[in-house]
Amino acid sequence: MAVNLHIPAQEDIFGVPGIEIGVTEAGVRKANRRDLTVFRLAEGTSVAGVFTLNRFCAAPVQVCQAHLAQAGNGIRALVINTGNANAGTGEPGLAAANATCDAVAKLLDIAPAQVLPFSTGVILEPLPVDRIVAALPKAVAALGPNQWFEAAHGIMTTDTLPKVVSRKVQLGGKDVTFTGISKGAGMIRPNMATMLGFLGTDAGIAPALLKELAREVADNSFNRITIDGDTSTNDSFIIAATGKSGLQVNDRAHADFAALRQALVDVAAELAQLIVRDAEGATKFITVKVEGAGSTEEALKVAYAIGHSPLVKTAFFASDPNLGRILAAIGYAGIADLDVGGVNMWLDDVWVAKNGGRNPDYQEADGQRVMKQPEILVRIDLGRGNVTDTVYTCDFSHEYVSINADYRS
């Protein structure tokens, strides 16, 4: 029941020179589904990532962080399984993640520390690493230069549609490619830096700079979405820059840095929003824009209070303009000295609340007209400053409950 989720045509998905992808079936949880993906990265590729802050972070997250910290190793491969999160699995889980890296390394003739593992699926169940290792030769044999669409399918769990974004941008007189995939539909409130995001480019980016950019890009994309307020144990976002375009950006003073950064943010933001559009049971895509905040922290407190409220989200599902629920969420967002008399609220073009109370000109029919739309803008002006920030969320439907009640069956 995805909300206006666009899947690009095959000819509009561009392979990233220096990145090969292979997808196969390993039977991790279910038979006859693509659930194992391998990325092979050209030598010299810069790789950086940000990960969940959940203290029960999954074994593959821990291994990824350890491998990325080993400076000079040069990451050469990614391996992703669905169907099992390998989280809450203790030392056996770490051993399984490392065994997966060992197997990939042997097949690709690289070091195990040059492999980053990723898992997504059910938590607290042992990873069937034997099935993964047995299937890896098929994934490696399938490696090809433009299989992003296949990979988008291969990393899905409760997603209903694949999520892929691809574009070419002229930078420094060169055509630079940016292509990425993401997955996630529930247990979504990335706090990074269950969702995964992988973004490849043939721009060359110095490793230290890419590490900074990965955080900045995540903060402007995946860290601005929420479906249910639950931070997964496995959230991971990776950027790989191969340098094959001939463009090399080593610092922020480079003439093309700003455009390069914006291209990365734009692709990641679209990937993040696709997750919300395909949220479990979602029927509405909701943009919560908070203006007039005294700080980014204030703006996000209010935006997330609205985006997380089950009462707000169920009202949107019902197209019920019970908009006092939004004011209540603003009030408990955690701004202790908020002057509610300075708060104004709009639903798209409809001015609902004026100076902390109902706008005398507001008509419920106007509110209901907007609530029936598949895409809705909630705009709040706190009247406290000049900071604006935005969070993307969705409604809660009966189907969300059904999906999560039946998830393991």
Stockholm file with secondary structure:
# STOCKHOLM 1.0

chainA/1-409         MAVNLHIPAQEDIFGVPGIEIGVTEAGVRKANRRDLTVFRLAEGTSVAGVFTLNRFCAAPVQVCQAHLAQAGNGIRALVINTGNANAGTGEPGLAAANATCDAVAKLLDIAPAQVLPFSTGVILEPLPVDRIVAALPKAVAALGPNQWFEAAHGIMTTDTLPKVVSRKVQLGGKDVTFTGISKGAGMIRPNMATMLGFLGTDAGIAPALLKELAREVADNSFNRITIDGDTSTNDSFIIAATGKSGLQVNDRAHADFAALRQALVDVAAELAQLIVRDAEGATKFITVKVEGAGSTEEALKVAYAIGHSPLVKTAFFASDPNLGRILAAIGYAGIADLDVGGVNMWLDDVWVAKNGGRNPDYQEADGQRVMKQPEILVRIDLGRGNVTDTVYTCDFSHEYVSINADYRS
#=GR chainA/1-409 SS CCSSCCCCCGGGCCCCTTEEEEEECCCSSSSSSCCEEEEEECTTCEEEEEECCCTTCCHHHHHHHHHHHSTTSCCCEEEEEEEECCCSCHHHHHHHHHHHHHHHHHHHTSCGGGEEEEEEEESSSCCCHHHHHHHHHHHHHTCBSCCHHHHHHHTCSSCSSCEEEEEEEEETTEEEEEEEEEECSSSCCCCCCCCEEEEEESSEECHHHHHHHHHHHHHTTGGGBCSSSCCCSCCEEEEEECCTTSCEECSTTSTTHHHHHHHHHHHHHHHHHHHHHTCTTCCCEEEEEEEEESSHHHHHHHHHHHHHCHHHHHHHHTTCCCTHHHHHHHHTSSCTTCCGGGCEEEETTEEEEETTEECTTCCHHHHHHHHTSSEEEEEEECSSCSEEEEEEEECCCHHHHHHHHSTTC
#=GC SS_cons         CCSSCCCCCGGGCCCCTTEEEEEECCCSSSSSSCCEEEEEECTTCEEEEEECCCTTCCHHHHHHHHHHHSTTSCCCEEEEEEEECCCSCHHHHHHHHHHHHHHHHHHHTSCGGGEEEEEEEESSSCCCHHHHHHHHHHHHHTCBSCCHHHHHHHTCSSCSSCEEEEEEEEETTEEEEEEEEEECSSSCCCCCCCCEEEEEESSEECHHHHHHHHHHHHHTTGGGBCSSSCCCSCCEEEEEECCTTSCEECSTTSTTHHHHHHHHHHHHHHHHHHHHHTCTTCCCEEEEEEEEESSHHHHHHHHHHHHHCHHHHHHHHTTCCCTHHHHHHHHTSSCTTCCGGGCEEEETTEEEEETTEECTTCCHHHHHHHHTSSEEEEEEECSSCSEEEEEEEECCCHHHHHHHHSTTC
//
